[in-house]
Amino acid sequence: MGGPGVADGAPATPPVVLLGIDTPIGLTILRELGERGVAVYGIARSPEGIGLRSRYLRRGWIAPAGEAETLALIREIAAAHGARFLMTISERDILWLNGERAALGDLRPLIPDAARMARVLDKAVACDAARAVGLEVPETWQPEGAHDVERVAAAARYPVILKWGDPVGMSPRLRAAGLTLMKAEYCYDADELRRALGRYVPIGRFPLVQGFCPGLGLGHMVFMHRGEPVLRFQHRRLREWPPEGGTSTAAISVPLDEHAELFARSVALLRRLEWEGAAMVEYRHDPGTGRSAFMEVNGRFWGSQPLAYHAGAPFGWYTYSVLGLGRVPAPASYRGGLRCRFVIPDTRRLFTVLFDHGAVQNRHLRLSRGRELVDYVVDFLRPGARYFVFRWRDPMPALADLAGVLRKAVRALLGRLLGVFSRGARRSAPRSATPSGPRGT
């Protein structure tokens, strides 16, 4: 997938269109490219997209509602500003743009092709490849239909977690049926599992049922080029949202001399999947036992991208350089032991632990309220603290993000107050008199 070098007379760093600058991931890619002199023309999905406020954005737009209109906007931006490359963030946009390559003309998308994405998005395929290279994979059952639910319920070892093998593909189908796409759902006995799976009988499709693996997230990030890892990075999640497992809210970079054998297997897995470009191989790592269980391959930029950026592992720049310009940058070494946090969801996590601990699905997760509060506060005081959104050189995205949160909080508070006043007014309003019939004499 490596592209040709820059043609004579063309700028050394041609402009790029970046779709999806709403999140810390998109903001990080924007910063990586902008700091290196690349003109970035960004598209956000919402007016509140934090990348729209970055000093490194040459110009920003808000995406129209429809895909055809968004595609037309991308082409207009590229034609008007001489952009040669297109980059994006989400799996959904990668899948969509893979189907529109012909319509993009000379604008080259720097994304995994459809065949590679299909392999990593199919969890059954990814798990088979992981087993083949010697990785531990949790026990997994796939109900084949309503008739198969009882077999799975009897065979499973509890607790189990329900996950969709193809969440991107299932999302529209679930939405059409009035069902919510749940990233992970815990079941602690056969009755709970039967009830959970019964929810999906009307659509005839069922999530994977996977054995529970204790621990926190361990991520191996690799940029593969022609079968070789040209950029490597690893991190360990310290806190997650939701608390039972999800997006990093605090993470730390881990030196490459730790988990070296496991990292070699991660590279072997990506070779087996014939991967080209950036990817993260994700595990649940239990420090008490040393066990690392394979979870999935993210064939896109990932949630903890800001940590890699701050530590010195520039995956966005490598994507632009290798897949766009056809040039492998000089080897990059990164700083181990660097902590980075995503403050707003980390705050939400803290409030859940302090005041709504029953909402945490993982009943095995023992969280000390005092310890959590101390860790939350101390992380602000650590020398050299890094953040997913805030950066002194580029402060406006963080201020805009905070303003957006405050606006939502004020709207929610006003809504509750109006609801209280409305209910109070109804209770205190005099009841209309009911005319009485004529009294008999």
C-alpha positions in Angstrom: 0.0 0.0 0.0 3.0 2.3 0.1 2.6 5.2 -2.4 5.1 6.8 -4.8 7.4 9.6 -3.8 6.5 13.2 -4.3 6.5 14.3 -7.9 8.9 17.1 -9.2 7.4 20.5 -8.4 4.9 19.2 -5.8 5.2 20.4 -2.2 7.3 18.1 0.0 4.3 17.7 2.3 1.1 17.9 0.2 -2.1 19.0 1.9 -4.4 16.3 3.4 -8.2 16.2 4.0 -8.8 14.7 7.5 -12.3 13.4 8.2 -13.3 13.0 11.8 -11.6 15.8 13.8 -14.3 15.7 16.6 -12.4 13.4 19.1 -9.0 13.4 20.8 -8.0 10.8 18.2 -8.7 13.1 15.3 -7.2 16.0 17.2 -4.0 14.0 17.7 -3.6 13.2 14.0 -4.2 16.8 13.2 -1.5 18.0 15.6 1.0 15.4 14.4 0.6 16.5 10.8 0.3 20.2 11.5 3.4 20.3 13.6 5.3 18.9 10.7 4.1 21.5 8.2 1.3 19.6 6.6 -1.7 21.7 5.6 -4.7 19.9 7.2 -8.2 20.6 5.9 -10.5 19.0 8.5 -14.1 17.9 8.6 -16.0 17.5 11.8 -19.2 15.6 12.3 -20.5 18.2 14.7 -20.1 22.0 15.3 -18.7 21.0 18.7 -15.8 19.0 17.1 -12.8 19.9 19.2 -10.4 19.8 16.2 -12.2 22.8 14.7 -10.6 24.9 17.4 -7.0 23.7 16.9 -4.3 26.1 15.8 -3.0 23.4 13.4 -6.1 23.3 11.3 -5.7 25.2 8.1 -9.5 25.3 7.6 -12.5 23.3 8.9 -15.9 22.3 7.8 -18.9 20.5 9.3 -19.9 17.3 7.4 -23.4 17.3 5.8 -25.9 14.7 7.0 -25.7 12.5 3.9 -22.8 10.4 2.7 -23.2 11.6 -0.9 -23.0 15.2 0.3 -20.0 14.5 2.5 -18.2 12.9 -0.4 -19.0 15.9 -2.6 -17.6 18.2 0.1 -14.4 16.1 0.4 -13.9 16.3 -3.4 -14.5 20.1 -3.4 -12.0 20.7 -0.6 -9.3 18.5 -2.4 -9.9 20.4 -5.7 -9.8 23.8 -4.1 -6.8 23.3 -1.9 -4.7 20.8 -3.8 -5.0 18.0 -1.3 -3.6 14.7 -2.5 -4.4 12.5 0.5 -7.5 11.6 2.6 -7.3 10.3 6.1 -10.0 9.4 8.5 -10.6 8.0 12.0 -13.6 5.8 12.5 -14.2 2.2 11.3 -17.5 3.3 9.8 -15.8 6.0 7.7 -13.1 3.6 6.6 -15.6 1.0 5.4 -17.6 3.7 3.6 -14.6 5.3 1.9 -13.3 1.9 0.7 -16.5 1.7 -1.3 -16.0 5.1 -2.8 -12.4 4.8 -3.9 -13.3 5.2 -7.6 -15.4 8.4 -6.8 -12.4 10.0 -5.0 -10.4 10.2 -8.3 -6.9 11.4 -7.7 -7.5 11.9 -4.0 -5.8 8.9 -2.3 -7.3 7.5 0.9 -4.6 6.5 3.4 -6.7 3.7 4.9 -6.6 -0.1 5.1 -8.2 -1.7 2.1 -11.6 -3.6 2.3 -10.1 -7.1 2.5 -7.8 -6.2 5.4 -10.5 -4.4 7.3 -12.9 -7.4 6.9 -10.3 -9.7 8.4 -9.8 -7.6 11.6 -13.4 -6.7 12.0 -14.5 -10.3 12.0 -13.7 -11.4 15.5 -13.9 -15.1 14.7 -11.3 -14.6 11.9 -9.0 -12.5 14.2 -9.3 -15.1 17.0 -8.4 -18.0 14.7 -5.3 -16.0 13.5 -4.4 -15.3 17.1 -4.5 -18.9 18.1 -2.4 -19.8 15.1 0.4 -17.6 16.3 0.2 -19.0 19.9 -1.8 -16.3 21.6 -4.3 -17.2 24.4 -7.9 -16.5 23.3 -10.8 -16.6 25.7 -13.3 -19.4 25.3 -15.9 -18.2 22.8 -19.4 -19.5 21.8 -21.5 -18.2 18.9 -25.2 -19.0 19.1 -26.4 -20.0 15.7 -30.1 -19.2 16.3 -32.8 -19.2 19.0 -32.6 -23.0 19.1 -28.9 -22.8 20.1 -29.3 -20.5 23.1 -29.8 -23.3 25.5 -26.6 -25.2 24.3 -24.5 -22.1 24.8 -26.1 -21.3 28.2 -25.2 -24.8 29.4 -21.7 -24.9 27.9 -20.5 -21.4 29.1 -18.3 -20.9 32.1 -19.5 -17.9 34.0 -19.2 -15.0 34.1 -19.3 -14.3 30.3 -19.3 -11.2 28.2 -21.5 -10.6 25.2 -19.8 -8.8 22.2 -20.8 -8.4 18.6 -18.4 -10.0 16.1 -19.1 -7.2 13.7 -20.4 -4.2 15.7 -20.1 -1.8 12.8 -22.2 -4.0 10.5 -24.8 -4.8 13.2 -25.4 -1.3 14.4 -27.9 -0.3 11.7 -29.8 -3.6 12.1 -30.0 -3.3 15.8 -31.1 0.4 15.6 -33.9 -0.6 13.1 -35.2 -3.1 15.6 -35.2 -0.6 18.4 -32.2 -2.3 20.1 -29.1 -0.6 21.6 -25.6 -1.7 20.5 -23.9 -2.7 23.7 -20.1 -2.8 23.4 -20.0 -5.4 26.2 -22.6 -7.0 28.5 -21.8 -9.2 31.5 -23.8 -12.2 32.4 -23.2 -14.1 35.6 -25.3 -17.2 35.3 -27.3 -19.1 32.7 -30.6 -17.3 33.4 -29.0 -13.9 32.8 -27.5 -15.2 29.6 -30.8 -16.6 28.3 -32.5 -13.3 29.0 -29.7 -11.3 27.3 -29.7 -13.5 24.2 -33.5 -13.6 24.1 -33.4 -9.9 23.3 -32.0 -10.7 19.9 -34.3 -13.6 18.9 -36.5 -11.2 16.8 -33.6 -10.3 14.5 -32.2 -13.8 14.3 -28.6 -12.6 15.0 -26.7 -13.1 18.3 -23.5 -11.6 19.8 -20.5 -13.7 20.6 -20.4 -15.2 24.2 -16.9 -14.9 25.5 -15.3 -16.1 28.7 -14.4 -13.4 31.2 -10.7 -12.4 31.5 -9.6 -10.3 34.5 -7.1 -7.5 34.3 -6.7 -4.2 32.5 -6.1 -3.3 28.9 -2.7 -3.8 27.4 -2.2 -2.4 23.9 0.5 -3.2 21.3 0.6 -0.5 18.6 2.5 -1.3 15.4 2.9 0.3 12.1 3.5 -2.6 9.6 5.1 -2.0 6.3 5.8 -4.8 3.8 5.7 -7.3 6.7 8.0 -5.5 9.0 7.2 -3.4 12.1 8.7 0.0 11.4 7.1 1.7 14.4 6.2 0.1 17.7 4.6 1.3 20.9 2.9 -0.3 23.9 0.7 1.1 26.7 -1.2 -0.2 29.7 -4.5 1.2 30.8 -4.6 2.5 34.4 -8.3 3.5 34.4 -11.1 2.9 31.9 -14.5 4.1 31.1 -16.8 2.3 31.8 -14.8 1.0 34.8 -15.3 -2.6 33.8 -13.4 -2.1 30.5 -13.6 0.3 27.7 -11.8 3.5 26.6 -8.7 4.6 28.4 -9.2 7.5 30.8 -5.7 7.2 32.2 -2.8 5.2 30.6 0.9 4.8 30.8 3.5 4.1 28.1 5.4 0.8 28.6 9.0 0.2 27.5 9.5 -2.3 24.7 11.7 -4.5 26.8 8.5 -5.5 28.8 6.2 -8.1 27.3 8.8 -8.6 24.6 7.7 -12.2 23.7 4.0 -11.2 23.6 4.9 -8.2 21.4 6.6 -10.5 19.0 3.4 -12.6 18.8 1.5 -9.4 18.1 3.7 -8.7 15.2 3.3 -12.3 14.0 -0.4 -11.9 14.2 -0.4 -8.8 12.0 1.9 -10.5 9.5 -0.6 -13.4 9.4 -3.4 -10.9 8.7 -1.2 -9.3 6.0 -1.7 -6.0 7.7 -0.2 -2.8 6.2 -0.3 0.4 8.2 -1.2 1.3 11.8 -3.0 -1.2 14.1 -3.4 -2.0 17.8 -3.5 -5.5 19.1 -5.4 -5.4 22.4 -5.2 -7.8 25.4 -6.6 -8.1 28.9 -3.5 -8.4 31.1 -3.7 -9.7 34.6 -0.6 -8.6 36.5 -1.2 -11.1 39.3 -1.0 -14.1 37.0 0.9 -12.6 34.1 -1.8 -13.9 31.8 -2.5 -11.9 28.7 -5.7 -12.8 26.7 -6.2 -11.6 23.2 -9.2 -9.4 22.7 -9.1 -7.9 19.2 -7.2 -6.0 16.5 -8.1 -2.4 16.0 -7.4 -1.7 12.3 -7.6 2.1 12.8 -6.3 4.8 15.0 -7.2 4.0 18.6 -8.5 5.8 21.7 -5.1 6.1 23.4 -3.5 7.7 20.4 -2.7 10.9 22.4 -0.5 8.9 24.7 1.6 7.6 21.8 1.8 11.1 20.4 3.0 12.6 23.7 5.5 9.8 24.3 7.0 10.2 20.8 5.4 7.5 18.6 3.8 9.4 15.7 1.5 6.9 14.0 -0.4 9.6 12.1 2.8 11.0 10.7 3.9 7.5 9.7 0.6 6.8 8.0 1.0 10.0 6.0 4.7 9.4 5.2 4.7 5.7 4.4 1.3 5.2 2.8 1.2 8.6 1.2 4.7 9.7 0.3 6.2 6.2 0.2 8.9 7.2 2.7 9.7 5.5 6.0 10.7 8.2 8.5 13.8 7.8 10.7 13.3 5.2 13.5 11.4 6.7 16.4 12.1 5.9 20.1 9.5 6.8 22.7 9.5 7.7 26.3 8.4 4.9 28.7 6.5 5.6 31.9 4.7 8.6 30.6 1.1 9.0 31.9 -1.7 10.6 30.0 -5.3 11.1 30.9 -8.7 11.9 29.3 -10.1 14.2 32.0 -13.8 14.4 31.2 -14.5 10.6 31.0 -12.1 10.1 33.9 -14.2 12.5 36.0 -17.4 10.6 34.9 -15.7 7.4 36.0 -14.8 8.8 39.4 -18.4 9.9 40.0 -19.7 6.5 39.0 -17.3 4.8 41.5 -18.1 7.2 44.3 -21.9 7.5 43.9 -23.2 4.8 41.6 -21.0 1.7 42.1 -23.9 -0.6 41.3 -23.7 0.5 37.7 -20.4 -1.2 37.2 -21.1 -4.5 35.4 -18.0 -6.3 36.5 -18.9 -7.6 40.0 -15.3 -8.9 40.5 -13.9 -5.4 40.1 -12.9 -4.2 43.6 -12.6 -0.4 43.6 -11.7 1.6 46.7 -13.6 4.9 46.7 -10.8 6.6 48.7 -8.0 5.2 46.5 -9.8 6.3 43.4 -10.3 9.8 44.7 -6.7 10.1 45.7 -5.4 8.8 42.3 -7.7 11.2 40.5 -6.4 14.2 42.4 -2.7 13.2 42.4 -2.7 12.7 38.6 -3.2 16.5 38.3 -0.1 17.1 40.4 2.3 14.8 38.7 5.3 16.6 37.1 5.0 16.5 33.3 1.4 15.5 33.2 -0.1 14.9 29.7 -3.6 15.0 28.6 -5.7 13.6 25.7 -7.1 17.0 24.8 -5.3 19.9 26.6 -1.9 21.1 25.4 -0.3 24.4 26.2 0.7 25.0 22.6 -2.8 24.3 21.4 -5.2 25.2 24.3 -8.4 26.1 22.5 -9.7 22.5 21.8 -9.7 21.8 25.6 -11.4 25.1 26.4 -14.0 24.3 23.7 -14.5 20.8 25.1 -15.0 22.1 28.6 -17.4 24.8 27.4 -19.4 22.1 25.6 -19.6 20.0 28.8 -20.7 23.0 30.8 -23.4 23.8 28.3 -24.8 20.3 28.4 -24.7 20.3 32.2 -26.6 23.6 32.4 -29.2 22.4 29.9 -29.6 19.2 31.8 -30.0 21.1 35.1 -32.5 23.5 33.6 -34.4 20.6 32.2 -34.7 19.0 35.6 -35.6 22.3 37.3 -38.3 22.9 34.7 -39.6 19.4 35.2 -39.8 20.0 39.0 -41.6 23.3 38.6 -44.0 21.8 36.1 -44.9 18.9 38.4 -45.2 21.3 41.3 -47.5 23.6 39.3 -49.7 20.7 38.3 -50.1 19.6 41.9 -50.9 23.1 43.2 -53.3 24.1 40.5 -57.0 24.2 41.7 -59.1 21.4 40.3 -61.9 22.6 38.1 -65.2 22.6 39.8 -67.7 19.9 38.7 -71.2 21.3 38.4 -73.5 19.4 40.7 -76.9 18.2 39.6 -80.1 19.7 41.0 -80.8 18.7 44.6 -84.0 16.8 45.3 -86.5 18.4 47.6 
